[in-house]
Amino acid sequence: MSLKNDAKQNLDKITESQAFQLFAGVGDMAAEKLRVAQAKLAGIDVQAKLAEVPQRLARAQEAAQAKVSEVPDRLAAMKAEPKAVQDAAKRIPERAQDLALLLAGKAVQTYAELAERGRIVLERQRGATRSDAPVVSIVEPVEPSAPSVASDVQPPANTARPAATGKSTATAKAPARKTTTKKPSTGPAKSE
C-alpha cells in the first residue's frame, strides 16, 4: 500500500507543477483549435477556392511590383535627408528593447494563462473530489454592522500535538537545526 501512496504523491507533485499544467493547457488549446478548424473546413467549397487562386496570384504580383517600383524613390529620399536616416537608426536599439520587453511580458502572461487552463483541465480530469482541493463559494456581501464570525472559529480537532511525555511527534515539531556563523578566512575552507 505504501508504494501506491508514494506513486500517488509523486503523481500529485508532477501534476501540480506549473510546467505540467502548461503542457496540459497547450494540449487543451490545441484540441480546441483543431475542433474549430475542422468546423471551418467543413463549410469551405474547395473548388470555388481553387478557382480564385489565379486571380489572387495576379493581385499579389501587381502589389509586389508596385512596392518594388517605390524602392528607388525611397532611396533617393533617404539620400536627400541623411540626418533623418541617422536619427531613425539611433532609435532602432530603443525600439528593439521596447519590443523585447513587450514580448517578454506577453510571454509571461500567456504562460500563466495556459498554466491556469491546464490546471482547470487537470482538475476536471481528476474530478476535483480531493479533500485538499480549494473550495470556492459565492457568498452574499456582508453588511458592515454584522458581527464578525472570526471569533467563532475553532481549530480542527485532529491537529497533531506533542505527547504529554515531553517527546514531540514528527508532525508537531521539526528537529532543531544547528546554526553557526561563518568567520571570514583568508585560507581554504576547513571542513567541520
SVG drawing of the C-alpha trace seen along z (x, -y; Angstrom):
<svg xmlns="http://www.w3.org/2000/svg" viewBox="-26 -66 71 68">
<polyline fill="none" stroke="black" stroke-width="0.4" points="0.0,0.0 3.0,-2.3 4.1,-2.0 0.6,-3.0 0.6,-6.1 4.1,-7.1 3.1,-6.8 0.0,-8.9 2.1,-11.6 4.6,-11.7 1.9,-12.0 0.3,-14.8 3.6,-16.6 4.1,-16.3 0.6,-17.4 0.7,-20.4 3.8,-21.8 3.2,-24.8 5.2,-23.3 3.0,-20.2 -0.1,-22.4 1.2,-24.5 1.6,-21.4 -2.0,-20.3 -3.2,-23.8 -1.4,-23.8 -2.9,-20.4 -6.4,-21.6 -6.0,-24.7 -4.6,-22.7 -7.6,-20.3 -10.0,-23.3 -8.3,-24.9 -8.5,-21.6 -12.2,-21.3 -12.8,-24.9 -10.6,-24.4 -12.5,-21.2 -15.8,-23.0 -14.5,-25.8 -13.1,-23.3 -16.4,-21.5 -18.1,-24.7 -15.5,-25.6 -16.1,-24.9 -12.7,-23.7 -13.5,-24.0 -14.5,-27.7 -11.3,-28.5 -9.2,-26.8 -10.9,-28.9 -9.9,-32.1 -6.2,-31.2 -5.2,-32.6 -6.9,-35.9 -5.3,-36.2 -1.9,-35.5 -2.3,-38.2 -3.3,-40.8 -0.4,-39.8 2.0,-40.1 0.7,-43.6 1.1,-44.7 4.6,-43.4 5.6,-45.2 4.1,-48.5 6.3,-48.1 9.4,-47.4 8.8,-50.5 8.7,-52.6 12.2,-51.5 14.2,-53.9 12.1,-56.9 12.5,-55.9 16.3,-55.5 16.5,-59.0 14.6,-60.5 16.9,-58.8 20.0,-60.2 18.5,-63.7 18.0,-63.6 20.8,-61.7 20.1,-63.2 16.7,-61.7 18.1,-58.3 20.7,-58.6 18.1,-59.6 16.0,-56.6 19.0,-54.3 19.8,-55.6 16.2,-54.8 16.4,-51.2 18.0,-49.8 15.5,-51.6 12.6,-50.2 14.1,-46.7 14.4,-46.8 10.8,-48.1 9.6,-45.3 11.6,-42.7 10.1,-43.8 6.7,-43.8 7.1,-40.3 8.6,-39.1 5.6,-40.4 3.2,-38.8 5.1,-35.5 4.8,-35.5 1.1,-36.4 0.5,-33.6 2.4,-31.1 0.3,-31.9 -2.9,-31.7 -2.0,-28.4 -0.9,-27.0 -4.2,-28.1 -6.1,-26.5 -4.1,-23.3 -4.8,-23.4 -8.5,-23.5 -8.2,-20.6 -6.4,-18.5 -8.9,-19.2 -11.7,-18.3 -10.0,-15.1 -9.4,-14.2 -13.0,-15.1 -11.8,-17.7 -13.0,-15.4 -9.8,-15.6 -10.1,-16.8 -7.3,-19.3 -8.7,-21.0 -9.7,-24.6 -13.4,-25.1 -14.8,-28.2 -18.2,-29.5 -20.1,-32.6 -21.5,-34.5 -23.7,-37.5 -22.0,-40.7 -21.9,-41.1 -23.3,-44.3 -20.7,-46.3 -22.8,-46.2 -22.9,-42.4 -20.8,-40.7 -17.6,-39.1 -17.5,-35.3 -13.7,-35.0 -14.1,-34.7 -16.4,-31.7 -13.8,-29.7 -12.3,-26.8 -9.1,-24.9 -9.7,-21.5 -9.8,-18.7 -7.4,-16.3 -4.3,-18.5 -1.2,-16.7 0.0,-17.8 3.2,-16.8 2.7,-13.9 2.4,-14.6 5.7,-12.8 7.7,-15.7 8.6,-13.8 7.5,-15.5 5.9,-13.8 7.4,-14.4 4.4,-16.3 4.2,-18.6 7.8,-19.9 10.7,-19.7 14.1,-18.9 16.2,-22.0 19.0,-22.8 22.4,-23.7 23.2,-27.2 26.8,-28.5 28.2,-31.8 30.9,-31.7 34.1,-33.7 35.9,-35.3 39.1,-33.4 41.9,-34.1 42.8,-30.4 41.0,-27.4 37.8,-26.5 38.1,-23.9 35.6,-21.1 33.8,-20.5"/>
</svg>
